């Protein structure tokens, strides 16, 4: 007999597995920033962290996005956060599935994003692996990385764009390119992550090419379904010292990849997501360059490629060009400061043209002495009239996002930038006209129409095809700066409740400053509830005590390592429909600063879902569901059932019934994991209730 599996069917519960997943509304710089793109800022201090990323063209957005490197394990140095933007004008249900390096699903998070809204999601605990994100509407996703080790003195930001799935067979993603690849090259070393996007094991071949296009080393591997394997190039001695080139990964399943490159001498860091063969065309657009940039050209063809780079200043004037040829599979790095025809102090853009499929990427070094800052982005060949930027930030702490927009057409482009807050509300709209091939920079630090503290996203629409990137810089805090706990937050497992329900509150205490906080937390037990005895605990092992119907905790909150406190409370009787149940927490950082954060549930009885009449275990994935719903006016007429909290799969809208027989739960072979079944309801006016 197979082992029994644990099941639960409760109201609005997202099951927490081996790893706790938290939702972070980005408030304050320091913990996780974005790879953004820009090279056009006039000056940069030696105390800035900077990163770049490509925006999502409208033709690229998709309902499934993959992040091959997702980490919160100090052994791997970097903390990864996922920034997700809903690009739809409708509410989107999303599901985040975290897989360890063996492909075992360790956690699932379901959430809802408002139209054009955005959120930041951070794994807590110790996690190393990959992330798969799905939505009921197309998403734009960025991964952001910051050092876990607070003593790291180098560039403190890296980012890469998520890799979207492509379902069309003609757009296979079974071959990807990763570059640049360094091994022991003037302090540089690279680290690769390759993710299996499929549901079965994938066999892969990694081939490393030198600049001349010759294969230097080949190795094979097998990736379990959904897993990602990570490869430290320093551990591949066959490449030898001073290796400089690229890698091509072939697979019998769709794959995604990212390469991180760190210089142990200067502290420079950069991340680049993979390029697919089908993404690389005969033209690449480089929205922003300066004379400290380097362009990497790589030939994807089996024949010699003739390449031409045309450089344009900010007004679209063609200032000079550079012509070269690349061997089959060859790579060339074009150092702009070494081009004598390029004007001194050049800032502008470029278009790379070739008679063979060629890819391009840009790296820019902002400072020449440690602690150095370094950014990079991929050349763009997917132009569109609509693009999405998942993260836009403006803060008095010195953090700012710049958008760079390049006109890919031969006539003027009339551009509109719409800025949204995290809830999808329009905050500001600005317009500009960009000449042919010119690029324009929009620095939010100078945008007086946005609030002084703003976190959100943007959509760029244009009369002509454009390419868009973003660049974020953050002033590094001095070590004597006070602690900053303003990004702390809390969640509650149930948002619609009835008497007898158990509410689980999760409080995440975060410090975005370099100095530790000696903090004190006070949390009164919410009105209309009673505390569940002995349910309170803290991740740091310190006691959480109850006194005078208030919970108390004190301890250290250090940068990069959140402290998580949980407790449970039972909903009382005697409430009226619509009554709020509010949990208010107060956090004192020990330096005189107070942070308050709240979680709210509503008393909304009558909605429920149970599996096999409330059984806790079953050895049969086919189960019977019992459902109940409230007495609404007009009455409930339809329901929808799904194993996916985002309702991307399932029944669709069907007539309500209090019993559903033969429901098939998701299975994972012999792996024992909690399962969740979800349901939501709709009345005759189309108003939805749930999910439960």
MARVEX-98025 format. One line per field, with one value per residue (C-alpha): x, y, z; residue number from 1; residue in three letters. Coordinates in steps of 0.02 Angstrom, whole numbers, plus 32768, in hexadecimal, padded with zeros to 4 digits. Example, Ala and Ser with C-alpha at 12.3 -4.5 7.8 and 13.67 -1.06 7.14 Angstrom:
# MARVEX-98025
px: 8267  82AC
py: 7F1F  7FCB
pz: 8186  8165
k: 1  2
r: ALA  SER
This chain:
# MARVEX-98025
px: 8000  8040  805A  7FC4  7FCC  7F98  7F0C  7EB4  7E23  7E0D  7DD8  7E56  7EED  7F8B  7FE8  8094  810D  81C4  81EC  8188  8165  8142  80F8  815B  8119  81BD  81CF  827E  8320  83A5  835F  8334  834B  8338  83A6  837B  83C4  8415  84BC  8493  849F  851C  8575  857B  85CB  8636  85AD  8521  84DA  849A  844A  83F0  8363  8303  824C  81CB  818C  80D3  80F6  815E  80E9  80A9  8045  80D9  8184  821D  82AA  833B  8396  832E  8387  8382  840C  84A5  8513  84EC  8509  8476  83BF  8346  829E  821E  81C6  8123  80BD  800C  8008  7F4C  7EBC  7E68  7E91  7F11  7F22  7FD7  802D  80E3  812D  81D7  8242  82E3  837D  8337  8294  822C  81A3  81C4  8144  80B0  806C  7FC9  7FA2  7F38  7F7D  7F0A  7F03  7FAF  7FE7  8092  80DC  8184  8194  8222  824A  8271  82C6  8353  8327  838E  833B  82CC  8222  8191  810F  8067  7FD6  7F28  7F61  800B  8094  8138  81B7  8263  82D9  833D  83D1  842C  84B8  8487  8533  852B  85EA  85EC  863A  8620  858E  84F3  8475  8459  83BE  8381  82DF  8275  826E  81C2  817F  8158  80D9  80ED  815A  81A9  81EC  8244  82AD  8317  83B6  83EF  8488  84DB  8562  85D8  8632  86D1  8744  87D1  87D9  881E  87B4  8718  86BD  8612  8588  8502  8451  83ED  8336  82CC  8226  81D6  8175  81F2  82AE  8318  83C1  8434  84DC  8544  85C3  8640  8686  871C  871B  874E  86B6  8713  86C9  873B  86D6  8636  85D8  8532  84B0  83FF  8383  82ED  8245  8237  82E5  8376  842C  84B0  8561  85F3  866D  86FA  86D9  86F6  87B4  87AA  878B  8833  8863  883A  87A7  8736  86A6  85F4  858D  8506  848F  842F  83A1  8316  829A  8278  82F9  831F  83C3  841E  84D6  851D  85CA  8629  86D4  8723  87A4  873B  8693  863B  85A2  852B  84A3  8461  83CD  83E0  83C2  8363  8397  82EE  82FF  839D  837A  83DA  83C7  83E4  83B8  8423  83BC  8443  8501  8591  864B  8662  85F7  862D  85C2  85CE  85A3  8587  8567  84E1  84F9  856A  85AE  8615  85AD  85CA  8593  8577  8558  8511  8520  84A3  84A8  8411  83C7  83D1  8468  84D4  857C  85E5  85E3  864A  8658  869B  8688  866C  869E  8615  85E3  8664  865B  86A6  86A7  86A4  86EB  86A1  872E  87A5  8744  87A1  8710  8697  8689  86D2  864D  85D5  8527  84A3  8465  8493  8449  84A6  8484  84C6  84B3  84A7  8447  84AE  848E  84CF  84DB  8520  8587  85B6  8632  8604  869C  8751  8783  8733  86A9  8681  85D4  85AB  850A  84D2  8440  841B  8405  834E  8304  824E  8212  815D  80EA  80C4  8143  8138  81B2  818B  81E9  81F4  823A  8254  828A  82D9  8359  83B0  835F  8322  82ED  8313  82B6  8311  82A9  82F3  8292  82A8  8252  8280  8202  81DC  8190  810D  8122  80AF  80EE  8068  80A4  8040  804D  8053  7F95  7F8A  7F4E  7F8D  8003  8045  8047  80CE  80E8  8180  81B3  8251  82AA  82D6  835A  836F  835B  8310  8332  82A9  82F5  8275  82E3  82B7  81FF  81A6  80FB  811D  8119  81C0  81A7  8167  816F  810F  811C  8109  80C0  810D  80A0  80DA  80A2  813B  819A  8212  8282  8281  82F7  8305  8395  8392  8416  841A  8489  84E7  84BE  854F  856B  8538  848B  83F8  8397  8305  8273  81F6  81EA  81A4  80F6  807A  8000  7F69  7F35  7E7A  7E2D  7D76  7D4B  7CC0  7CB3  7D2A  7DA9  7E60  7EC0  7F7C  7FDB  808B  80F2  8191  820E  8289  831D  8357  83E7  8497  848F  842E  8392  8371  82B5  821A  8175  80CC  8032  7F87  7F19  7E98  7DEA  7D67  7DEB  7E3A  7EF1  7F1A  7F85  803E  802C  80A5  8159  81E9  8265  82FA  82CC  82A3  8207  8164  8107  8050  8028  7F89  7F44  7FDC  806B  811C  81C1  826D  830D  8386  834C  83E1  83EE  83C9  8381  82CB  8283  81DB  815B  80BA  8025  7F72  7ECB  7E1B  7D88  7D04  7C46  7BCD  7C15  7BB1  7BCE  7C54  7CA5  7D62  7DDD  7E7B  7F26  7F92  804B  80C7  8182  8203  82B1  830B  8341  829E  8248  819E  8158  80A0  8055  7FA9  7F4D  7E90  7E0F  7D53  7CCA  7C70  7C20  7BD9  7C67  7CC6  7D18  7D45  7D93  7D46  7CDB  7D70  7DEC  7E9F  7EEF  7EC9  7F24  7EB3  7EC9  7E11  7DAD  7CFF  7CEB  7C69  7C46  7BE1  7BC0  7B6F  7ABF  7AE5  7A6D  7A5E  7A84  7B20  7B06  7BB3  7C52  7D00  7D73  7E2E  7ECE  7F1F  7EFE  7F11  7E83  7EEA  7EA3  7E05  7D4C  7D2D  7C89  7C06  7B60  7B72  7B5E  7B81  7BD6  7C56  7C88  7D25  7D93  7E47  7ECB  7F78  7FF6  80B4  80DA  8103  8136  80CC  8099  8003  7F7E  7F03  7E60  7E16  7D68  7D1C  7C69  7C09  7B5B  7AE5  7B32  7BE0  7C20  7CA0  7CBC  7D51  7DBE  7DA2
py: 8000  80AD  8128  8193  8248  82DA  8346  83E1  8444  84E1  8591  85F9  8597  858F  84F6  8517  8489  8478  852E  85C5  863D  86F0  8781  8821  88CB  8922  89B0  89F3  89CC  8954  88A4  8882  88F5  88E4  88C5  8959  89A4  8A47  8A85  8B3B  8B81  8C0E  8BE2  8B54  8B4E  8ABE  8A95  8A60  89B5  89A9  8928  891B  88BA  88B6  88E3  8869  8890  8872  87E1  878C  878B  86DF  8683  8616  865A  85FF  8637  85B9  8604  8626  8626  8654  85DD  863A  85B2  85FA  86B0  8706  8721  871A  8772  8762  8800  87DA  8857  8834  8878  885F  88D5  8846  87F9  876D  86D3  869B  85FE  85F6  8546  8532  849A  8466  842F  837E  83BB  839D  841E  8467  84F3  853C  85EC  862A  86E2  8760  87F8  888A  88CC  8916  88F3  88B0  8853  8816  8763  8724  8672  8668  85DF  8585  8564  8541  8516  855D  85AF  8598  8623  8611  8689  8690  8727  8754  8788  87E7  87A4  87DB  8782  87F3  87C1  880E  87CC  8764  8782  8835  8840  8839  88DC  88CB  88F8  88C9  88B1  8832  880D  87A9  87A0  8705  868A  8677  85D3  85BF  853A  8540  84B0  8529  858C  84FE  8533  8495  84F5  858E  85FF  863A  86C0  8707  8671  8692  861F  866C  8700  879A  8772  8743  869D  866A  8600  85AF  8576  850A  84E0  8454  84A3  83FB  8378  82EB  82D6  8339  8306  8398  83B6  844E  8488  8511  8577  85E9  8690  863F  85CD  852B  84B1  84AB  8439  83D1  8381  8327  8328  82F0  836A  8323  836F  8425  8425  849B  8468  84E9  84E5  8546  8560  8567  84AC  8481  8475  8439  84EE  8521  85C9  866D  8622  86A0  866E  862D  8590  853D  84C3  8442  83DA  8363  83CC  8487  84D9  8584  85CA  865A  8682  86E6  8731  8776  87C7  8799  8825  88BC  8882  8898  8829  880B  878F  8765  86F5  867B  86A7  862A  860C  8647  86E8  871A  876C  87CE  8870  8897  893C  8982  8A0B  8A60  8A62  8ACD  8ACB  8A55  89CE  892C  88D5  8818  87D4  871A  86BC  8635  85FA  8572  85ED  868C  8726  87D8  8852  890E  8979  8A27  8A9F  8B2B  8BBC  8BED  8C52  8BC0  8BFF  8B71  8B9F  8B0C  8A52  89B6  8924  8876  87BF  872B  8677  85F3  85ED  8675  8703  87B2  8834  88E7  8961  8A0B  8A6D  8A1C  8A57  8AF2  8B2D  8B33  8BE3  8BFE  8BF7  8B9C  8B77  8B2F  8A8E  8A12  8999  88F7  88B0  880D  8798  8704  86EE  874B  8777  880A  8840  88D7  88E5  898B  89AA  8A46  8A54  8A1F  8A00  8993  8994  8991  898D  8930  8918  88BA  8897  8834  887E  8887  8843  8838  88E8  8916  89AA  8973  8943  891F  8950  88EA  8958  8A15  8A62  8B12  8B32  8BB5  8B31  8B49  8AB9  8AE5  8A8F  8AD3  8A99  8A98  8A93  8A7F  8AA2  8A0B  8A61  8ADA  8B60  8BB9  8B4E  8B9E  8B48  8B41  8B00  8AD1  8AB7  8A44  8A2A  8978  8970  899E  8A51  8ACF  8B4A  8BAE  8BB2  8C06  8C1A  8C33  8C32  8BCF  8BE6  8B4F  8ADD  8B58  8B26  8B89  8B7A  8B92  8BA3  8B93  8BF4  8C8D  8C5E  8CDA  8C92  8BF0  8BED  8BFA  8B45  8ADC  8A24  89DE  89B5  8A05  89E6  8A37  8A4C  8A99  8AC7  8A69  89CF  89F3  8994  89B9  8997  89D4  89FB  8A07  8A51  8A51  8AB6  8A40  8A63  8A8B  8A0A  8A85  8AA0  8A75  89D2  89D7  8962  89BE  892C  88B7  8875  87EF  8778  8713  866B  8690  872F  86F5  869D  8658  862A  85A0  85BF  85C2  865B  8647  86EB  86F2  878C  87A6  881D  8862  88D5  892B  8987  8947  8958  88DA  890F  88E0  88DA  88C6  8888  88A3  884F  8856  87BE  87F9  8827  879E  8716  86AE  867E  85C8  8590  8573  859E  8631  8613  8673  8638  8677  8605  8693  8681  86D6  86F8  8721  87A6  880C  87C1  8803  87A3  87E1  87B6  8804  87DA  8809  8829  8828  885F  87D7  875B  877C  8743  86EC  86E6  8681  8668  862A  866F  8624  868B  86A9  86A5  8736  8795  87EE  87CC  8843  8860  8875  8812  887B  884A  88E0  88C9  894C  8939  89A5  89A0  89D3  8A77  8AD3  8AA4  8A4F  89E3  89B0  892C  88DD  8845  8843  87B8  87CC  8769  8719  8675  85EC  85CB  8529  8493  83EA  834F  82A3  82EA  8335  82A4  82D7  824B  81E8  816A  818D  822D  8222  8276  82B9  8372  83C0  8477  84FF  85B5  864E  8690  871D  878E  8768  86B3  8651  85F6  85BD  8573  854C  84C2  84B3  8465  850A  85A1  860B  85A7  858F  84DF  848D  8488  8536  8583  84FC  84F9  84F6  8450  8421  837D  8362  82AC  8265  82FF  82D3  8324  834E  82C2  82C0  8207  81BC  8263  828B  8342  83A2  83BC  844C  8458  8505  8543  85EC  8621  869F  86E8  871A  87C8  8780  87AC  872C  86E6  8684  862A  85A9
pz: 8000  7FD5  8064  8089  8056  80C0  8079  80B3  8071  80D5  80B6  8053  8090  8029  8067  80AD  808C  80BA  8093  80C9  803A  8064  8003  800D  7FDE  7FB9  8035  8040  7FEB  8019  801F  7F6C  7ED8  7E20  7D8E  7D2A  7C92  7C77  7C50  7C3E  7CED  7CED  7D8E  7E0C  7EB6  7EF4  7F72  7F00  7EDB  7E29  7DB7  7D0F  7CBE  7C1B  7C1C  7BD7  7B28  7B11  7A9B  7B23  7BB9  7BE8  7C6D  7CA4  7CD6  7D1B  7D8E  7D87  7E1D  7EB9  7F60  8017  8050  8095  804A  7F9D  7FD4  7F7D  7FAE  7F1B  7F11  7E86  7E4A  7DEF  7D8A  7D51  7C9F  7C90  7CB1  7D10  7DB8  7DA6  7E13  7E20  7E62  7E96  7E9D  7EEF  7EC0  7F15  7EB3  7EA7  7E5B  7EF9  7F0F  7FBB  7FC1  7F63  7F74  7F28  7F1E  7EC0  7E66  7E3E  7D8B  7D5F  7E12  7E46  7EDC  7F1B  7F5D  7FC9  8002  80BB  811A  80C2  800C  7F70  7ECB  7E44  7E34  7DBC  7DB5  7D5E  7D4D  7D06  7CA0  7C55  7CCE  7CC9  7D46  7D83  7DFD  7E70  7ED9  7F6B  7FDB  8072  80BC  80FD  80FE  803E  8007  7F4C  7EDB  7F3F  7EB2  7E29  7DC4  7D30  7CD0  7CE5  7C54  7C09  7BC7  7B0E  7AE1  7A24  79E2  7967  79FB  7A56  7AEB  7AEF  7ABF  7B1F  7B23  7BC4  7BC9  7BF5  7C42  7CA5  7D05  7D6B  7CF4  7D4E  7DE6  7D83  7D9A  7D57  7D9F  7D32  7D5E  7CE4  7D08  7CC1  7C8F  7C6C  7CCC  7CAA  7CBB  7C40  7BFB  7BD7  7B84  7BB7  7B38  7B62  7AD0  7ACC  7A72  79CE  79D1  79FD  7A7B  7B13  7B85  7B7F  7C0F  7C21  7CAA  7CD2  7D20  7D7E  7D4E  7D86  7DD2  7DB5  7DBE  7DE7  7DA0  7DE9  7D5A  7DD9  7DF5  7D3C  7D32  7C7D  7C4A  7C8F  7CD9  7C80  7C22  7BCC  7B5A  7B5D  7B77  7B0F  7B66  7B00  7B4B  7B1B  7B81  7B8F  7C00  7C4A  7C87  7CD9  7CF2  7D84  7D7B  7E10  7E1B  7EC2  7EB0  7E81  7EC7  7E20  7E04  7D73  7D40  7C92  7C67  7BD6  7B21  7AB6  7A04  79C8  7A2C  79D0  792A  78A9  790E  79C5  7A16  7AA4  7AF7  7B5C  7B54  7B8D  7B72  7C08  7BB6  7B65  7AE0  7AD4  7A26  7A0E  796C  7975  78C4  787F  77FF  780F  783B  77FF  7886  7883  791E  7900  7993  79B0  7A29  7A93  7A03  7988  7927  78E3  7931  78F2  78CB  78EE  7874  789C  7871  78E5  78CD  78D7  7990  79AF  7A2D  7A2D  7AB6  7A75  7AF5  7ACD  7B1F  7AA2  7A09  79CA  795E  79F0  7A38  7AE5  7B6D  7AF9  7B3A  7AC9  7A7A  79F2  7973  794D  789E  7853  77C0  783B  78DE  795F  7A14  7A79  7B2C  7B87  7C27  7C74  7D00  7D61  7DD1  7DBA  7E6F  7EF6  7F29  7E6F  7E20  7D82  7D1F  7C85  7C12  7B75  7ACA  7A98  79F7  7A2F  7A0A  7A2C  7A45  7AF9  7B80  7C3A  7CC5  7D62  7DDD  7DEC  7E8A  7ECC  7F7F  7FED  801F  7F77  7F19  7E6C  7DCC  7D1F  7C84  7BDD  7B3E  7A90  79F2  797F  78EC  7862  7894  7938  79C3  7A33  7ADA  7B72  7C1B  7C9A  7D4D  7DC1  7E7C  7EC1  7EC2  7E0A  7E24  7DA4  7DFB  7D68  7CAA  7C43  7B88  7B19  7A63  7A39  7991  7925  7976  7A06  7ABB  7B4A  7C04  7C87  7D35  7DC0  7E38  7DD0  7DBA  7E2D  7DFC  7E5A  7F1A  7F72  7FA8  7F18  7EEC  7E59  7DA0  7CF6  7C49  7BB0  7B15  7A73  79C4  7981  79B8  7A48  7AC0  7B7A  7C0A  7CBB  7D2F  7DEB  7E5D  7F18  7F89  7FFC  80B1  8126  81AD  8235  81E9  825C  8243  81CB  81F1  8183  8107  818E  816D  819D  8148  8180  8138  812D  80E8  80F6  8198  8204  82BB  82EE  8262  8295  8258  8244  8245  81FC  8228  81C2  8214  8193  81A8  8108  815E  8179  8236  82A0  82FF  83B5  839B  8406  83BE  8410  83C7  841E  83FC  837B  83B5  8393  83A8  8432  8434  840E  84A1  847E  83C5  83C3  838F  833F  82BD  8323  83B4  842C  8496  8465  8506  852B  85AD  85BF  851E  84C0  8471  8490  843A  843E  83E1  8357  82A4  8230  817B  80FC  817B  81A9  824E  823C  82C8  82BD  832E  831F  835B  8356  8313  8397  8388  8384  82F0  8269  81B0  8173  821E  820A  8272  8279  82BB  82E5  8309  8347  832E  8386  8337  83D8  838B  83A9  8305  8306  8279  827A  8207  81F9  81B5  819E  8189  8171  81C7  8133  816E  8103  808A  809E  804A  8094  8047  8067  80F4  814C  8142  8164  80FD  8062  7FF4  7F5F  7EF9  7EC4  7F4E  7F73  7F9B  800E  7FEC  803F  8017  8063  8051  7FD9  7F7C  7EED  7F1A  7EEC  7E46  7E0C  7E54  7E15  7E59  7E3E  7E84  7E55  7EC3  7E27  7DD5  7D38  7D2D  7D6F  7D4D  7D0D  7D49  7D6A  7DC6  7E83  7EDD  7F90  7F5B  7ED1  7EBB  7E6D  7E76  7E42  7EB0  7E6C  7E88  7E8B  7E7A  7F24  7F6E  8008  8007  8047  7FC2  7FB8  7F58  7F39  7F10  7EED  7ED2  7E67  7E73  7DE7  7DDE  7DC2  7E70  7EA9  7F58  7F97  7F73  7FFC
k: 1  2  3  4  5  6  7  8  9  10  11  12  13  14  15  16  17  18  19  20  21  22  23  24  25  26  27  28  29  30  31  32  33  34  35  36  37  38  39  40  41  42  43  44  45  46  47  48  49  50  51  52  53  54  55  56  57  58  59  60  61  62  63  64  65  66  67  68  69  70  71  72  73  74  75  76  77  78  79  80  81  82  83  84  85  86  87  88  89  90  91  92  93  94  95  96  97  98  99  100  101  102  103  104  105  106  107  108  109  110  111  112  113  114  115  116  117  118  119  120  121  122  123  124  125  126  127  128  129  130  131  132  133  134  135  136  137  138  139  140  141  142  143  144  145  146  147  148  149  150  151  152  153  154  155  156  157  158  159  160  161  162  163  164  165  166  167  168  169  170  171  172  173  174  175  176  177  178  179  180  181  182  183  184  185  186  187  188  189  190  191  192  193  194  195  196  197  198  199  200  201  202  203  204  205  206  207  208  209  210  211  212  213  214  215  216  217  218  219  220  221  222  223  224  225  226  227  228  229  230  231  232  233  234  235  236  237  238  239  240  241  242  243  244  245  246  247  248  249  250  251  252  253  254  255  256  257  258  259  260  261  262  263  264  265  266  267  268  269  270  271  272  273  274  275  276  277  278  279  280  281  282  283  284  285  286  287  288  289  290  291  292  293  294  295  296  297  298  299  300  301  302  303  304  305  306  307  308  309  310  311  312  313  314  315  316  317  318  319  320  321  322  323  324  325  326  327  328  329  330  331  332  333  334  335  336  337  338  339  340  341  342  343  344  345  346  347  348  349  350  351  352  353  354  355  356  357  358  359  360  361  362  363  364  365  366  367  368  369  370  371  372  373  374  375  376  377  378  379  380  381  382  383  384  385  386  387  388  389  390  391  392  393  394  395  396  397  398  399  400  401  402  403  404  405  406  407  408  409  410  411  412  413  414  415  416  417  418  419  420  421  422  423  424  425  426  427  428  429  430  431  432  433  434  435  436  437  438  439  440  441  442  443  444  445  446  447  448  449  450  451  452  453  454  455  456  457  458  459  460  461  462  463  464  465  466  467  468  469  470  471  472  473  474  475  476  477  478  479  480  481  482  483  484  485  486  487  488  489  490  491  492  493  494  495  496  497  498  499  500  501  502  503  504  505  506  507  508  509  510  511  512  513  514  515  516  517  518  519  520  521  522  523  524  525  526  527  528  529  530  531  532  533  534  535  536  537  538  539  540  541  542  543  544  545  546  547  548  549  550  551  552  553  554  555  556  557  558  559  560  561  562  563  564  565  566  567  568  569  570  571  572  573  574  575  576  577  578  579  580  581  582  583  584  585  586  587  588  589  590  591  592  593  594  595  596  597  598  599  600  601  602  603  604  605  606  607  608  609  610  611  612  613  614  615  616  617  618  619  620  621  622  623  624  625  626  627  628  629  630  631  632  633  634  635  636  637  638  639  640  641  642  643  644  645  646  647  648  649  650  651  652  653  654  655  656  657  658  659  660  661  662  663  664  665  666  667  668  669  670  671  672  673  674  675  676  677  678  679  680  681  682  683  684  685  686  687  688  689  690  691  692
r: UNK  UNK  UNK  UNK  UNK  UNK  UNK  UNK  UNK  UNK  UNK  UNK  UNK  UNK  UNK  UNK  UNK  UNK  UNK  UNK  UNK  UNK  UNK  UNK  UNK  UNK  UNK  UNK  UNK  UNK  UNK  UNK  UNK  UNK  UNK  UNK  UNK  UNK  UNK  UNK  UNK  UNK  UNK  UNK  UNK  UNK  UNK  UNK  UNK  UNK  UNK  UNK  UNK  UNK  UNK  UNK  UNK  UNK  UNK  UNK  UNK  UNK  UNK  UNK  UNK  UNK  UNK  UNK  UNK  UNK  UNK  UNK  UNK  UNK  UNK  UNK  UNK  UNK  UNK  UNK  UNK  UNK  UNK  UNK  UNK  UNK  UNK  UNK  UNK  UNK  UNK  UNK  UNK  UNK  UNK  UNK  UNK  UNK  UNK  UNK  UNK  UNK  UNK  UNK  UNK  UNK  UNK  UNK  UNK  UNK  UNK  UNK  UNK  UNK  UNK  UNK  UNK  UNK  UNK  UNK  UNK  UNK  UNK  UNK  UNK  UNK  UNK  UNK  UNK  UNK  UNK  UNK  UNK  UNK  UNK  UNK  UNK  UNK  UNK  UNK  UNK  UNK  UNK  UNK  UNK  UNK  UNK  UNK  UNK  UNK  UNK  UNK  UNK  UNK  UNK  UNK  UNK  UNK  UNK  UNK  UNK  UNK  UNK  UNK  UNK  UNK  UNK  UNK  UNK  UNK  UNK  UNK  UNK  UNK  UNK  UNK  UNK  UNK  UNK  UNK  UNK  UNK  UNK  UNK  UNK  UNK  UNK  UNK  UNK  UNK  UNK  UNK  UNK  UNK  UNK  UNK  UNK  UNK  UNK  UNK  UNK  UNK  UNK  UNK  UNK  UNK  UNK  UNK  UNK  UNK  UNK  UNK  UNK  UNK  UNK  UNK  UNK  UNK  UNK  UNK  UNK  UNK  UNK  UNK  UNK  UNK  UNK  UNK  UNK  UNK  UNK  UNK  UNK  UNK  UNK  UNK  UNK  UNK  UNK  UNK  UNK  UNK  UNK  UNK  UNK  UNK  UNK  UNK  UNK  UNK  UNK  UNK  UNK  UNK  UNK  UNK  UNK  UNK  UNK  UNK  UNK  UNK  UNK  UNK  UNK  UNK  UNK  UNK  UNK  UNK  UNK  UNK  UNK  UNK  UNK  UNK  UNK  UNK  UNK  UNK  UNK  UNK  UNK  UNK  UNK  UNK  UNK  UNK  UNK  UNK  UNK  UNK  UNK  UNK  UNK  UNK  UNK  UNK  UNK  UNK  UNK  UNK  UNK  UNK  UNK  UNK  UNK  UNK  UNK  UNK  UNK  UNK  UNK  UNK  UNK  UNK  UNK  UNK  UNK  UNK  UNK  UNK  UNK  UNK  UNK  UNK  UNK  UNK  UNK  UNK  UNK  UNK  UNK  UNK  UNK  UNK  UNK  UNK  UNK  UNK  UNK  UNK  UNK  UNK  UNK  UNK  UNK  UNK  UNK  UNK  UNK  UNK  UNK  UNK  UNK  UNK  UNK  UNK  UNK  UNK  UNK  UNK  UNK  UNK  UNK  UNK  UNK  UNK  UNK  UNK  UNK  UNK  UNK  UNK  UNK  UNK  UNK  UNK  UNK  UNK  UNK  UNK  UNK  UNK  UNK  UNK  UNK  UNK  UNK  UNK  UNK  UNK  UNK  UNK  UNK  UNK  UNK  UNK  UNK  UNK  UNK  UNK  UNK  UNK  UNK  UNK  UNK  UNK  UNK  UNK  UNK  UNK  UNK  UNK  UNK  UNK  UNK  UNK  UNK  UNK  UNK  UNK  UNK  UNK  UNK  UNK  UNK  UNK  UNK  UNK  UNK  UNK  UNK  UNK  UNK  UNK  UNK  UNK  UNK  UNK  UNK  UNK  UNK  UNK  UNK  UNK  UNK  UNK  UNK  UNK  UNK  UNK  UNK  UNK  UNK  UNK  UNK  UNK  UNK  UNK  UNK  UNK  UNK  UNK  UNK  UNK  UNK  UNK  UNK  UNK  UNK  UNK  UNK  UNK  UNK  UNK  UNK  UNK  UNK  UNK  UNK  UNK  UNK  UNK  UNK  UNK  UNK  UNK  UNK  UNK  UNK  UNK  UNK  UNK  UNK  UNK  UNK  UNK  UNK  UNK  UNK  UNK  UNK  UNK  UNK  UNK  UNK  UNK  UNK  UNK  UNK  UNK  UNK  UNK  UNK  UNK  UNK  UNK  UNK  UNK  UNK  UNK  UNK  UNK  UNK  UNK  UNK  UNK  UNK  UNK  UNK  UNK  UNK  UNK  UNK  UNK  UNK  UNK  UNK  UNK  UNK  UNK  UNK  UNK  UNK  UNK  UNK  UNK  UNK  UNK  UNK  UNK  UNK  UNK  UNK  UNK  UNK  UNK  UNK  UNK  UNK  UNK  UNK  UNK  UNK  UNK  UNK  UNK  UNK  UNK  UNK  UNK  UNK  UNK  UNK  UNK  UNK  UNK  UNK  UNK  UNK  UNK  UNK  UNK  UNK  UNK  UNK  UNK  UNK  UNK  UNK  UNK  UNK  UNK  UNK  UNK  UNK  UNK  UNK  UNK  UNK  UNK  UNK  UNK  UNK  UNK  UNK  UNK  UNK  UNK  UNK  UNK  UNK  UNK  UNK  UNK  UNK  UNK  UNK  UNK  UNK  UNK  UNK  UNK  UNK  UNK  UNK  UNK  UNK  UNK  UNK  UNK  UNK  UNK  UNK  UNK  UNK  UNK  UNK  UNK  UNK  UNK  UNK  UNK  UNK  UNK  UNK  UNK  UNK  UNK  UNK  UNK  UNK  UNK  UNK  UNK  UNK  UNK  UNK  UNK  UNK  UNK  UNK  UNK  UNK  UNK  UNK  UNK  UNK  UNK  UNK  UNK  UNK  UNK  UNK  UNK  UNK  UNK  UNK  UNK  UNK  UNK  UNK  UNK  UNK  UNK  UNK  UNK  UNK  UNK  UNK  UNK
